[in-house]
């Protein structure tokens, strides 16, 4: 699997978990201290977030980091 595909899968998992928690992009971005446009780009697979950012997102969503990082769709 190439990096672009992997980023798209992770972004989709983030978006699905955020929606399942009833959160807007703005709310999650504010909670974890990132710009909402950056978070949107992560969800769309356009950004290359650091491990620190992925950890903040996972914490904000109440997930373990492996739940986001697992490559399964």
C-alpha positions as CSV (number, residue, x, y, z in Angstrom):
1,X,0.0,0.0,0.0
2,X,1.4,3.4,-0.9
3,X,1.5,6.4,1.5
4,X,-1.3,8.3,-0.2
5,X,-3.7,5.4,0.2
6,X,-2.7,4.8,3.8
7,X,-3.2,8.5,4.6
8,X,-6.7,8.4,3.0
9,X,-7.6,5.3,5.1
10,X,-6.5,6.9,8.3
11,X,-8.2,10.1,7.5
12,X,-11.4,8.3,6.8
13,X,-11.2,6.5,10.1
14,X,-10.7,9.8,11.9
15,X,-13.7,11.4,10.1
16,X,-15.9,8.3,10.8
17,X,-15.0,8.4,14.5
18,X,-15.5,12.1,14.8
19,X,-18.9,11.9,13.2
20,X,-19.8,8.9,15.4
21,X,-19.0,11.0,18.4
22,X,-21.2,13.8,17.1
23,X,-18.3,16.2,16.8
24,X,-17.7,18.9,14.2
25,X,-14.3,19.4,12.7
26,X,-14.2,22.8,14.6
27,X,-14.9,21.2,17.9
28,X,-12.3,18.4,17.6
29,X,-9.7,20.8,16.2
30,X,-10.2,23.2,19.2
31,X,-10.1,20.2,21.6
32,X,-6.7,19.0,20.4
33,X,-5.2,22.4,19.5
34,X,-4.9,22.2,15.8
35,X,-6.2,24.4,13.0
36,X,-9.6,23.2,11.6
37,X,-8.3,23.3,8.0
38,X,-5.3,21.2,8.9
39,X,-7.7,18.6,10.6
40,X,-9.9,18.7,7.5
41,X,-6.9,18.0,5.3
42,X,-5.9,15.1,7.5
43,X,-9.4,13.6,7.2
44,X,-9.1,14.0,3.4
45,X,-5.7,12.3,3.2
46,X,-4.0,15.5,2.0
47,X,-1.9,16.2,5.1
48,X,0.9,14.2,6.6
49,X,0.3,14.4,10.4
50,X,3.0,13.7,12.9
51,X,2.7,10.9,15.4
52,X,2.1,13.5,18.1
53,X,-0.9,14.8,16.1
54,X,-2.3,11.3,15.5
55,X,-2.0,10.7,19.3
56,X,-3.9,13.9,20.1
57,X,-6.6,13.0,17.6
58,X,-7.0,9.5,19.1
59,X,-7.1,10.9,22.6
60,X,-9.7,13.5,21.6
61,X,-11.9,10.8,20.0
62,X,-11.4,8.4,23.0
63,X,-9.6,5.8,20.8
64,X,-6.4,3.9,21.1
65,X,-3.9,5.1,18.5
66,X,-3.7,1.6,17.0
67,X,-7.4,1.9,16.1
68,X,-6.5,4.8,13.8
69,X,-3.2,3.5,12.5
70,X,-4.3,0.0,11.6
71,X,-4.3,-0.2,7.7
72,X,-7.5,-2.2,7.5
73,X,-10.4,-0.4,6.0
